[in-house]
Amino acid sequence: MTGTSQRLYLFDIDGTMATTNRAGSRSFMRSCRHTLGLVGEVDGVLMAGKLDRVIFQEIAERFRPDLDDGELNERWLHFRQGYLEHLRAESEDPRGWTLLPGVKPLLERCSRLGSMALLTGNVREGAYIKL
């Protein structure tokens, strides 16, 4: 390098750049209930700041401790597919989905000053749907 500094700006999506009126958590829980055979509320699992895979695993460990690692991995794949289908359906009517104030000018400025990337716990396809 020749004395110039490289800057990388990392952004999360949910609650940082945008809100989806809880579409992500609704889609996540619908798929969890279906994939894991859960009935009723899934309480006591915090979702903020975690990878989708970790959240799924915590829910499974808490409500379905009978699942072995192989079955859990298989159900993760089914969960992921269902989650994305629910999220796509939710995105067809994005009322309540909002780009947060100041995000657009911030992104424009950051793009002039360096590189940008997402640092999110969302599965890749889920992040693209939300964006």
N, C-alpha and C positions, 0 to 999 in steps of 0.2 A: 504494500500500500504506500501511497505517496503523501502521507500526512492528512488525508481527508478521512473523516469519520463516517462510518456506515451506520445508519440508524434503522432499526426495525421496530415497528409499532405493532403490538399484539392486541387484539380485541376479542372479547367474548360477545355473544349475541344477546341472550336472554337477560333483560334488565340492564344491559350496558349500552347496546346499540338500538335495540328494539324490544317491544313487547308484543306478544301474540295472543293476548287476552286468555292466557292459560291453555291455549290449544296444545302446546307441547306436553304439558303435564296430563291433560285429559287423554290425549292420544296414548301416552305412555301407560297410564293406568288401565285404559281399556284393553290394551294389548297384554298387559301383565295379568289382568283378571282372566282373559281368555286362555292365554298360553299356560298359566300356572293353575287354572281351575279355581280361582279365588272368587268368593262371594262377599259382597259388602265392601266396606271401606278398608283401605290399606293404610293404616295409621302408623305413625312412629318412625317413618323412614324419611330422612331429610334428603332432598334432591339437589339443593343449591351447591354449586362448586364441585360437583362430582361428574365422573364419566358415566354415560348412559349404561355401560356394561356393569360398572360398580353398583349403580342404583339397582339394576335388575338383580344382580347377585345378592345384594343385601335383602331385597324383598323376598327372593326365593329362600335364602337361609332362614329368614324369620318365619315365613308362612308355609314353606314346603321343605322342612329339613330332611324329609325322606328322599329327596332327589340326590342321586350320586353325580359325580363330576361329568360323566359321559352324557347322562340324561339332561343335566343342566346346560351343557354346551348345545345340545340339540334343541332344547327349548329356547335358548338365546336366539338361535337362527330363526325360529318361528316367530318369536317375540319381535325381533327386529323387522321382519317383513310386515307383520301386522301393524306395528307402530308407524312405519312409513306410510302404509295405506291409510291409516286413520289421520295422520298428519296431512297427507295430500288432500284428503276429503275436507278437513278443517280449513285448509288454505284456499279452497274454492270460494269461500265467503269470508274474506279477510277483514270484516268489520271488527274494529277493536284492535287490529294489528297496527302498531304505530312505530314509526321511526322516532326515536327520542330526540328532544330538542338539542340542537347544536351538533348532532352527529354528522350531518352532511358537510358542513363547513370544516369540521375536524378531520374528516376523511380526506377532503380535498387538500387541506394543508399538509397532512401527513404524507399524502402521495407525492407532494412536491419536495418534501424534506427527506424522504427515505422510502423504505419498503414496508408493506403492510401484510399481515397474515392474521388468520383466526386462531385463537387459542381457546378452544371450546370443548366441553365434554360431550357435545352432541355427536352422534354418528354422522359421518360425512354427508350422506344423502339428506338427513334431517336438517343439518345446517343449511344446505342449499335451498331446501324448501322454505325454511324460515327467512332466509335472505331474499 
